[in-house]
Amino acid sequence: MAKEKTVYVCSNCGQESPKWVGKCPACGEWNTYVEEIVRKEPANKRASSGIETPKARPLTLSDIEADDEPRINMHDDELNRVLGGGLVQGSLVLIGGEPGIGKSTLVLQTVLRMPEKRILYVSGEESARQLKLRADRLSQTSSDCLIVCETSLEQIFTHIKNIRPELVVIDSIQTISTEVLESSPGSIAQVRECAAAILRFAKETHTAVLLIGHINKEGNIAGPKVLEHIVDTVLQFEGDQHYMYRILRSIKNRFGSTAELGIYEMRQDGLRQVSNPSELLLSQDHEGMSGVAIASAIEGIRPFLIETQALVSSAVYGNPQRSATGFDIRRMNMLLAVLEKRVGFKLAQKDVFLNIAGGLKVNDPAIDLAVISAILSSNMDTGIETEVCMAGEIGLSGEIRPVSRIEQRIGEAEKLGFKRFLLPKYNLQGMDTKKLKIELIPVRKVEEAFRALFG
């Protein structure tokens, strides 16, 4: 019997080495090499889709037609927007998330809403009976959705060749294996080879493919990093299992923006689209409470209002604590330094805790003004009026810098019944304020904003 040959593969970049090394020489990561069993194959043998396609020939740029990509309507406004307007034919989309977060539920309820498409759902983790029970719970059925429980890549391509579906769903890519390799399913080599074969199939036949992927303990999609380079779109399904809200975020998208955000509510009968995210990001009543400020933020093309909560208390232990949930802790420390240096508030010996309500992670610098307003409201134990909303970026010299798309931010606040809006003074230039029913309060420095809020 021939001796098995082993090779060490970097789980981050896919670099191979004949022996184990601590630091990958290609990507520089530490302790990422794992052992794989390999078998010497002919150079021309690789996992194939089994579907004959004509060979490609070189073309000049002027000969290539650059029409808009035809898209498939997923009958889900949140998913369509995150994808960039729908699912592009021939694209490969990877959806990742923690176990039990709702990836399979999201994909299954989406394909059940598409009776006009011939769909093949390949399950490598659940039985057909389990999928039937889940579909019954979702109260949606589709006679054109075909279910097959299979983990062999060659058998999957045989089913595809016989059925000729318009959309293929594979749940999950880590359970699929090919006969070309001897390593176990989920290994670096298997995931890389299966994903490459599925990509060739998608591009050669113009069939859209949805892949569901696991994530590791660091929060990254399991498998080699090359998996994310292969696919066209990477979507991250986030949320806490103990809360009912889920966030679909685009990490990579070759056919749309990566700044889009989709919000869902987990219910007994599936995931409900949240068309107005302000309903979950604002509490019903915070009148008279200190440390709460409402900010107008934008993710992608969508404006929404978020509730910024802060708690400032005297430090019980020697070193004051700084904690932020949903906000960059380094930016919060910078804002605290601005408050101390430019405005004169002494917060060096106090604990500061910051939270963005609803479990959302916000990177919009326009919520800086709401953050420092909430911190000072808690420090002085004075509440901010419930009908006040704000947007503005804070500079290191204490000035309030202009923000983008201020009209949309003001319109969202006006739609939800707010009476006053604090905004940077520079943003008022060239703005038509005659049709607005909300009072605009332009501010140029942090001191002016505090006087407008606290008198």
C-alpha positions as CSV (number, residue, x, y, z in Angstrom):
1,M,0.0,0.0,0.0
2,A,1.4,3.4,-1.0
3,K,2.3,5.7,1.8
4,E,-0.1,8.6,2.3
5,K,1.3,12.0,1.5
6,T,0.5,14.9,3.7
7,V,0.9,18.6,3.1
8,Y,0.3,21.6,5.4
9,V,-2.1,24.2,4.1
10,C,-2.7,27.7,5.5
11,S,-6.3,28.1,6.4
12,N,-6.2,31.8,5.8
13,C,-4.7,32.1,2.3
14,G,-4.3,28.5,1.1
15,Q,-0.5,28.5,0.9
16,E,1.0,25.0,1.0
17,S,4.1,23.8,2.8
18,P,5.7,20.4,3.1
19,K,6.1,20.9,6.9
20,W,4.4,22.8,9.6
21,V,5.5,26.4,10.2
22,G,4.3,28.8,12.8
23,K,4.0,31.9,10.7
24,C,2.7,31.8,7.1
25,P,5.3,33.3,4.8
26,A,2.5,34.4,2.3
27,C,0.0,36.2,4.5
28,G,1.9,36.6,7.8
29,E,-0.7,34.9,10.0
30,W,0.3,32.8,13.0
31,N,-0.8,29.2,13.7
32,T,-3.0,28.8,10.6
33,Y,-1.3,25.7,9.1
34,V,-3.4,22.5,9.2
35,E,-2.4,19.1,7.9
36,E,-4.2,17.7,4.8
37,I,-3.9,14.2,3.2
38,V,-3.3,14.5,-0.6
39,R,-3.3,12.0,-3.4
40,K,-1.3,12.5,-6.6
41,E,-3.7,13.0,-9.5
42,P,-3.1,13.5,-13.2
43,A,-2.6,17.1,-14.0
44,N,-5.8,17.4,-16.1
45,K,-8.1,15.8,-13.5
46,R,-10.2,18.1,-11.4
47,A,-13.7,18.3,-10.2
48,S,-16.0,19.0,-13.2
49,S,-19.6,20.0,-13.5
50,G,-20.1,17.4,-16.3
51,I,-21.9,20.0,-18.5
52,E,-20.3,20.6,-21.9
53,T,-19.8,24.3,-22.8
54,P,-18.0,25.9,-25.7
55,K,-14.4,27.0,-25.2
56,A,-13.9,30.7,-24.6
57,R,-12.0,32.9,-27.2
58,P,-10.3,36.2,-26.6
59,L,-12.4,39.3,-27.4
60,T,-11.6,43.0,-27.6
61,L,-13.3,45.4,-25.2
62,S,-15.3,46.9,-28.1
63,D,-16.7,43.5,-29.0
64,I,-18.0,42.8,-25.5
65,E,-21.6,43.9,-24.9
66,A,-22.0,45.8,-21.6
67,D,-25.7,45.6,-21.0
68,D,-27.2,45.7,-17.5
69,E,-27.0,42.4,-15.7
70,P,-30.4,40.6,-15.7
71,R,-31.4,40.1,-12.1
72,I,-33.7,37.7,-10.4
73,N,-36.4,39.2,-8.1
74,M,-36.1,37.4,-4.7
75,H,-39.6,38.7,-3.5
76,D,-37.8,40.1,-0.5
77,D,-37.2,43.9,-0.5
78,E,-34.4,43.7,2.2
79,L,-32.5,40.9,0.4
80,N,-33.0,42.6,-3.0
81,R,-31.5,45.8,-1.7
82,V,-28.5,44.2,0.0
83,L,-27.8,42.3,-3.2
84,G,-27.9,45.5,-5.2
85,G,-31.3,45.2,-6.8
86,G,-31.8,41.4,-7.1
87,L,-29.8,38.2,-7.7
88,V,-27.6,38.4,-10.8
89,Q,-27.9,35.4,-13.1
90,G,-24.7,33.4,-13.1
91,S,-23.5,34.8,-9.8
92,L,-22.2,32.9,-6.8
93,V,-23.5,34.3,-3.4
94,L,-22.2,33.2,0.0
95,I,-24.3,33.7,3.1
96,G,-22.4,33.3,6.4
97,G,-23.5,33.4,10.0
98,E,-23.4,31.8,13.4
99,P,-25.1,28.5,14.1
100,G,-28.9,28.9,14.7
101,I,-28.9,32.5,13.6
102,G,-31.5,31.8,10.8
103,K,-29.4,31.4,7.6
104,S,-31.3,28.3,6.4
105,T,-34.6,29.8,7.4
106,L,-33.9,33.0,5.4
107,V,-32.9,31.1,2.3
108,L,-35.7,28.5,2.5
109,Q,-38.5,31.1,3.0
110,T,-37.0,33.1,0.1
111,V,-37.0,30.3,-2.4
112,L,-40.5,29.3,-1.3
113,R,-41.7,32.7,-2.4
114,M,-40.5,32.1,-6.0
115,P,-42.9,29.7,-7.6
116,E,-42.1,31.1,-11.0
117,K,-38.5,29.8,-10.8
118,R,-37.3,26.2,-11.0
119,I,-35.1,25.8,-7.9
120,L,-33.0,23.0,-6.6
121,Y,-32.3,23.0,-2.8
122,V,-29.4,20.8,-1.9
123,S,-29.2,20.0,1.8
124,G,-26.1,18.4,3.2
125,E,-27.1,19.0,6.9
126,E,-30.8,18.3,7.2
127,S,-33.1,15.5,6.0
128,A,-36.0,16.1,3.6
129,R,-38.4,15.6,6.4
130,Q,-36.8,18.3,8.5
131,L,-37.0,20.7,5.6
132,K,-40.7,19.8,5.1
133,L,-41.4,20.5,8.8
134,R,-39.6,23.9,8.5
135,A,-41.5,24.8,5.3
136,D,-44.8,24.0,7.0
137,R,-43.9,26.2,10.0
138,L,-43.1,29.0,7.5
139,S,-46.6,28.6,6.1
140,Q,-45.3,28.8,2.6
141,T,-45.2,26.1,-0.1
142,S,-43.8,26.0,-3.6
143,S,-44.3,23.0,-5.9
144,D,-41.4,24.0,-8.1
145,C,-38.8,23.9,-5.3
146,L,-37.0,20.6,-5.5
147,I,-35.3,19.1,-2.5
148,V,-32.4,16.7,-2.5
149,C,-30.2,15.6,0.4
150,E,-26.7,15.0,-1.0
151,T,-23.1,15.7,0.0
152,S,-21.3,14.4,-3.1
153,L,-20.4,17.1,-5.6
154,E,-20.5,14.7,-8.6
155,Q,-24.0,13.6,-7.6
156,I,-25.1,17.2,-7.2
157,F,-24.0,18.0,-10.7
158,T,-25.8,14.9,-12.0
159,H,-29.1,16.2,-10.4
160,I,-28.4,19.6,-11.9
161,K,-27.9,18.1,-15.3
162,N,-31.2,16.2,-15.2
163,I,-33.3,19.1,-13.6
164,R,-31.7,22.2,-15.3
165,P,-32.7,24.5,-12.4
166,E,-32.7,28.3,-12.7
167,L,-31.4,28.7,-9.1
168,V,-29.3,26.3,-7.0
169,V,-29.1,26.5,-3.2
170,I,-26.3,24.5,-1.3
171,D,-26.6,24.2,2.4
172,S,-23.8,24.2,3.3
173,I,-20.6,24.4,1.4
174,Q,-18.6,22.9,4.3
175,T,-20.6,19.6,4.0
176,I,-19.9,19.0,0.2
177,S,-17.0,16.8,-0.9
178,T,-15.6,15.7,-4.2
179,E,-14.1,12.3,-5.2
180,V,-11.1,14.0,-6.6
181,L,-9.7,14.5,-3.1
182,E,-9.4,12.0,-0.3
183,S,-9.6,14.5,2.5
184,S,-12.7,14.8,4.7
185,P,-15.6,17.2,4.0
186,G,-15.0,20.7,5.4
187,S,-11.3,20.5,5.0
188,I,-9.4,23.4,3.4
189,A,-8.7,21.4,0.2
190,Q,-12.3,20.2,-0.2
191,V,-13.9,23.6,0.4
192,R,-11.5,25.2,-2.1
193,E,-12.0,22.6,-4.8
194,C,-15.8,22.3,-4.5
195,A,-16.2,26.1,-4.5
196,A,-14.1,26.4,-7.6
197,A,-16.1,23.7,-9.4
198,I,-19.4,25.4,-8.5
199,L,-18.0,28.7,-9.7
200,R,-17.2,27.2,-13.1
201,F,-20.7,25.7,-13.3
202,A,-22.3,29.1,-12.4
203,K,-20.3,31.1,-14.9
204,E,-20.6,28.5,-17.8
205,T,-24.3,28.0,-17.5
206,H,-25.4,31.4,-16.2
207,T,-27.2,29.8,-13.3
208,A,-27.3,31.6,-10.0
209,V,-26.0,29.7,-6.9
210,L,-26.6,30.5,-3.2
211,L,-24.1,29.0,-0.8
212,I,-24.6,28.8,2.9
213,G,-21.4,28.8,5.0
214,H,-20.4,28.3,8.6
215,I,-18.3,30.8,10.6
216,N,-15.5,30.0,13.0
217,K,-15.0,31.2,16.6
218,E,-13.3,34.4,15.4
219,G,-16.5,35.3,13.4
220,N,-15.0,34.7,10.0
221,I,-16.4,32.4,7.4
222,A,-14.9,28.9,7.9
223,G,-12.6,27.5,5.3
224,P,-9.7,29.1,3.3
225,K,-9.8,32.9,2.7
226,V,-9.8,32.1,-1.0
227,L,-13.4,31.0,-0.7
228,E,-14.4,34.6,-0.2
229,H,-12.3,35.6,-3.2
230,I,-14.0,33.1,-5.4
231,V,-17.6,34.1,-4.8
232,D,-19.2,37.3,-6.2
233,T,-21.0,38.3,-3.1
234,V,-20.5,37.7,0.6
235,L,-23.4,38.4,3.0
236,Q,-23.1,38.2,6.7
237,F,-26.2,37.3,8.8
238,E,-25.7,38.8,12.2
239,G,-27.7,39.1,15.5
240,D,-28.0,37.6,18.9
241,Q,-29.9,34.4,19.4
242,H,-31.5,35.9,22.6
243,Y,-32.9,38.9,20.6
244,M,-35.4,38.7,17.9
245,Y,-33.8,41.1,15.4
246,R,-31.3,40.0,12.7
247,I,-29.2,42.1,10.4
248,L,-28.1,41.1,6.9
249,R,-24.9,42.9,5.9
250,S,-23.0,42.9,2.6
251,I,-19.3,42.4,3.1
252,K,-18.4,42.0,-0.6
253,N,-20.5,42.6,-3.6
254,R,-19.3,42.7,-7.3
255,F,-22.8,43.8,-8.5
256,G,-23.7,46.4,-5.9
257,S,-22.8,48.5,-2.8
258,T,-21.3,47.0,0.3
259,A,-22.9,49.7,2.5
260,E,-26.4,48.3,2.4
261,L,-28.2,46.8,5.4
262,G,-31.2,44.5,5.7
263,I,-33.1,44.1,9.0
264,Y,-35.4,41.2,9.9
265,E,-37.4,40.2,12.9
266,M,-37.3,36.6,13.9
267,R,-40.8,35.2,14.5
268,Q,-42.3,31.8,15.1
269,D,-43.4,31.7,11.4
270,G,-40.1,32.9,10.0
271,L,-38.3,36.1,9.4
272,R,-40.3,39.3,8.9
273,Q,-38.8,42.2,6.9
274,V,-38.5,45.4,8.9
275,S,-39.2,48.2,6.4
276,N,-38.9,51.0,8.9
277,P,-35.9,50.2,11.1
278,S,-36.5,53.2,13.3
279,E,-39.3,51.2,15.0
280,L,-36.8,48.9,16.6
281,L,-34.0,51.4,17.1
282,L,-36.1,53.8,19.2
283,S,-37.7,53.0,22.5
284,Q,-41.3,54.0,23.0
285,D,-40.8,56.3,25.9
286,H,-37.7,57.9,27.4
287,E,-39.1,61.2,28.6
288,G,-37.3,62.6,31.6
289,M,-34.5,60.0,31.3
290,S,-30.9,61.3,31.2
291,G,-28.2,59.9,28.9
292,V,-30.4,59.3,25.9
293,A,-30.0,61.2,22.5
294,I,-31.6,60.5,19.1
295,A,-29.3,60.5,16.1
296,S,-30.1,60.4,12.4
297,A,-27.8,57.9,10.7
298,I,-27.5,56.5,7.2
299,E,-26.5,53.0,6.1
300,G,-26.2,52.7,2.3
301,I,-29.1,54.6,0.9
302,R,-31.4,54.2,3.9
303,P,-31.8,56.8,6.6
304,F,-32.9,55.8,10.1
305,L,-33.0,57.1,13.6
306,I,-31.1,55.4,16.4
307,E,-31.1,55.8,20.1
308,T,-27.7,56.5,21.7
309,Q,-27.6,55.7,25.4
310,A,-24.8,56.7,27.8
311,L,-24.1,56.2,31.5
312,V,-21.5,58.3,33.3
313,S,-20.7,57.5,37.0
314,S,-17.9,58.0,39.4
315,A,-15.1,55.4,39.1
316,V,-15.4,52.9,41.9
317,Y,-12.1,51.3,41.2
318,G,-8.7,52.9,40.6
319,N,-8.9,53.1,36.8
320,P,-12.0,54.5,35.1
321,Q,-13.7,52.1,32.7
322,R,-14.5,52.9,29.1
323,S,-17.0,50.6,27.3
324,A,-18.9,51.0,24.0
325,T,-21.4,48.6,22.4
326,G,-22.1,49.1,18.7
327,F,-19.7,52.0,18.5
328,D,-16.0,52.3,18.0
329,I,-14.3,52.5,21.4
330,R,-11.4,54.5,20.0
331,R,-13.6,57.1,18.5
332,M,-15.5,57.4,21.8
333,N,-12.2,58.0,23.6
334,M,-11.4,60.7,21.1
335,L,-14.7,62.4,21.7
336,L,-14.1,62.3,25.5
337,A,-10.7,63.9,24.9
338,V,-12.4,66.7,22.9
339,L,-15.0,67.3,25.7
340,E,-12.2,67.6,28.3
341,K,-9.8,69.7,26.3
342,R,-12.1,72.0,24.2
343,V,-15.3,72.2,26.4
344,G,-13.9,71.9,29.9
345,F,-15.9,68.9,31.2
346,K,-13.8,66.7,33.5
347,L,-14.5,63.1,32.8
348,A,-11.1,61.6,33.4
349,Q,-12.1,60.1,36.8
350,K,-15.5,58.8,35.7
351,D,-16.7,55.5,34.1
352,V,-18.3,56.0,30.7
353,F,-20.5,53.4,29.1
354,L,-22.1,53.8,25.7
355,N,-24.7,51.7,23.9
356,I,-26.4,51.8,20.5
357,A,-30.0,50.5,21.1
358,G,-31.2,47.6,19.0
359,G,-27.9,45.8,18.7
360,L,-26.8,47.8,15.7
361,K,-23.2,48.5,14.9
362,V,-22.9,52.0,13.5
363,N,-19.9,53.5,11.6
364,D,-21.5,56.7,10.5
365,P,-19.5,59.7,11.9
366,A,-22.7,61.8,11.9
367,I,-23.8,60.3,15.2
368,D,-20.8,62.0,17.0
369,L,-23.0,64.8,18.2
370,A,-25.6,62.5,19.7
371,V,-22.8,60.5,21.4
372,I,-21.4,63.5,23.3
373,S,-24.8,64.9,24.0
374,A,-25.9,61.6,25.6
375,I,-22.6,61.5,27.6
376,L,-23.1,65.1,29.0
377,S,-26.8,64.4,29.6
378,S,-25.9,61.5,31.8
379,N,-23.0,63.4,33.5
380,M,-25.3,66.3,34.4
381,D,-28.3,64.0,35.0
382,T,-30.4,66.2,32.8
383,G,-32.7,64.7,30.1
384,I,-32.8,65.9,26.5
385,E,-36.2,66.7,25.1
386,T,-37.8,63.8,23.4
387,E,-38.7,65.8,20.2
388,V,-35.1,66.7,19.4
389,C,-33.0,64.8,16.8
390,M,-29.4,65.6,15.7
391,A,-26.6,64.8,13.2
392,G,-23.1,66.1,13.1
393,E,-19.5,65.0,13.0
394,I,-17.1,66.3,15.8
395,G,-13.7,67.5,14.8
396,L,-10.6,67.6,17.1
397,S,-10.9,71.3,17.6
398,G,-14.5,71.0,18.9
399,E,-16.1,72.2,15.7
400,I,-19.2,70.4,14.2
401,R,-18.4,69.4,10.7
402,P,-20.9,68.9,7.9
403,V,-22.4,65.5,7.1
404,S,-23.6,64.0,3.8
405,R,-27.2,63.7,2.6
406,I,-28.6,66.0,5.3
407,E,-32.0,66.3,3.5
408,Q,-32.7,62.6,3.9
409,R,-31.8,62.7,7.6
410,I,-34.1,65.7,8.2
411,G,-36.9,64.0,6.2
412,E,-36.7,60.8,8.3
413,A,-36.8,62.8,11.5
414,E,-39.8,64.9,10.3
415,K,-41.6,61.8,9.2
416,L,-41.4,60.3,12.7
417,G,-42.7,63.4,14.4
418,F,-39.6,65.2,15.7
419,K,-40.0,69.0,16.2
420,R,-36.4,70.2,16.3
421,F,-33.2,69.1,14.5
422,L,-29.6,70.1,15.3
423,L,-27.4,70.1,12.3
424,P,-24.0,71.6,11.3
425,K,-24.3,75.3,10.2
426,Y,-22.4,74.6,6.9
427,N,-25.1,72.1,5.8
428,L,-27.7,75.0,5.7
429,Q,-26.0,76.6,2.7
430,G,-28.2,76.1,-0.4
431,M,-30.9,74.2,1.4
432,D,-34.6,75.0,0.8
433,T,-36.1,75.1,4.2
434,K,-39.5,76.6,3.3
435,K,-41.3,73.3,2.9
436,L,-40.0,71.8,6.1
437,K,-42.2,71.6,9.2
438,I,-39.4,70.8,11.5
439,E,-37.3,73.5,13.2
440,L,-33.7,73.5,12.2
441,I,-31.1,74.6,14.7
442,P,-27.7,75.2,13.0
443,V,-24.7,74.9,15.3
444,R,-21.0,75.5,14.6
445,K,-19.3,74.4,17.8
446,V,-19.9,71.9,20.5
447,E,-20.6,74.7,23.0
448,E,-23.5,76.1,20.8
449,A,-25.0,72.6,20.6
450,F,-25.0,72.2,24.4
451,R,-26.6,75.6,24.9
452,A,-29.3,74.7,22.5
453,L,-29.9,71.4,24.3
454,F,-29.5,72.3,28.0
455,G,-29.9,76.1,28.0
